[in-house]
Amino acid sequence: MTYRYWTVLAILGSAGLLLAAFGFQHLGGMAPCKLCLWQRWPHAAAIAVGAAVLISGRAPLAWLGAVAALGTAGIGAYHVGVEQGWWQGPTSCTSTGVSGLSADELLDQILGAPLVRCDDIAWQLAGISMAGWNAIASLILAAMWLMAARSTR
């Protein structure tokens, strides 16, 4: 199979994941958290890389698509860890303790809290959250990008 085949599959995969994310957001009414938004950008970059690969005919550019896919897989895995409480997420989108806070500090924390927290699981399938599914799918996409980079015309 040629690099074009693998590139088109990887582009369609990233586009599908982005469409699903926008569908959950706009049709399903699930506002994304900060980490959810961060996971979208590498998919957009991978689509742009794919277009560059197809237009230029330079299969080695597909390595950049693999980097983008691995990037979003990493963010997704990090997000899963935040959701599961394995580690602390960004303080701007996770819950923090209230002990030792004055009333004014607590009020500031409440008013400054994001509408959607990164440590809440909004949706899951088979016990795996959206962030987890993104990580899994993105690892598969990275393999497709690697196949594209290693393929010949």
N, C-alpha and C positions, 0 to 999 in steps of 0.2 A: 504494500500500500504506500502511496506517495505522501509526501509532507502536506500536500494540499488536503488530502482526505482527513488526516489527523488534525490539521489546523481548523478545518471547517467544523469537525466534531467538537473540538475544544471551544471554539467560538460559540457554537450552539449551546454547549453546556453552561458556559458563563452567562450567556443571554437568558437561558432558561432559569437559572438560579436568580438572576436579577429580576426577571419578570415575576417569579414566584414571590420574591421579597416585596416587590411593589404591589402585587395582588393581595398579600396578607395585610399590607399597610392600607391600601386605598379601598379594596373591596371588603376585606375582613375587619377593618377598623382597628388593627393592631399597630399602634404607633411604635416605631423602632427606638431602641435605646442607642446610646452613643456607640457602644461596641458593635451593634447591628449595622449602624451606618458605616463604621470603619471597615467592616467586612465587604461592603459593596464596592468600594473604590478599586481594589485589586482586580475584581471581575471586569470593571469598566476598562482598566488598563490592559487586561488580557485581550479583550475584544479589539482594542486599538492595535495591540501588537499583532493580533491575527490578521487584521486588515493590512498592516504593513507587510507581513509575510506574504500574503496572497498577491498584493500589488507589486511588490519588489521581486518576488520569486526567490527570496533569500531564506532558505530553510533554517540556517543557523540563528536567525532572529527569534525563532521559536523558543530558544533558551530563556528569553525574557518573559515569554508567556508562562513557562514553568516557574520562574521566580515569582510572578504575580500570583499564580495559583497556590504555590507554597506559602506565600505571604498571607493570603486570605484563610488558608487552612490553619496557619499558626494563630491568627487572630481568633478564628473560630474555636480552636482548642483552648486558647486562653480564656475566652468567654465562657466555655463550658466549665472551666475551673472556677471562675467567679460565680457562676450559677450554682455550682455544687458546694461552694464554700471552702474549696481547697486552698484558695488564696484570695487576698483582697483585690478588688478591682479598682478602677479609677475612683478617686474620692468624689468626683463630680457626678457619678451615676450609681453609687452603691450606698447601702445603708450603713451608717456609723452609729456607734453607741452614744448614749445620752448621759452616762454617768459623769459627774464632775462638771457639767455644763451649767452655767447660770441660766436664768429664765430668758434673758436677752440673747444669749448665745444659742439656746435651744430654738427660740423664735427665728433667729437668723438662719439656722440650719433647716428648719421647716420651710421657710419662705424661699430658700435657695435650692431646695431639693428638686431634682428633675421630675418631670411628669412620669417618665418611664425609667425604672431602675434596671441596671444591668444584671443585678443578682436575682431577679425574678424570672422564672421560666413562663413565658406567655403561652407557648404551645409546644407540644411534643408528640412524637409518634414512636411507638414501640419503646418508650422510655428514653428516647433521644430527643433533645431539644433542637430547635431550628439551628442554633449555633453548631451543635454536634453534627447535624446532617450536612451543614455547609462545609465543615471540616472534612468529613468523609468524602463528599462529592468533589471537593477541591483537590484532595489527594489523587482521586481518579483523573481529574482534569490535568493535574501536573504530569501524570504518567502519559496522557495523550500528547501533551506538549513535548515531552521528552521523545516520544515516538516521532513526532513531527520533526524535531531537531535532528534526529538520527536518520531519518528517511532520505531517500534520494528522489529525484524527480521521477 
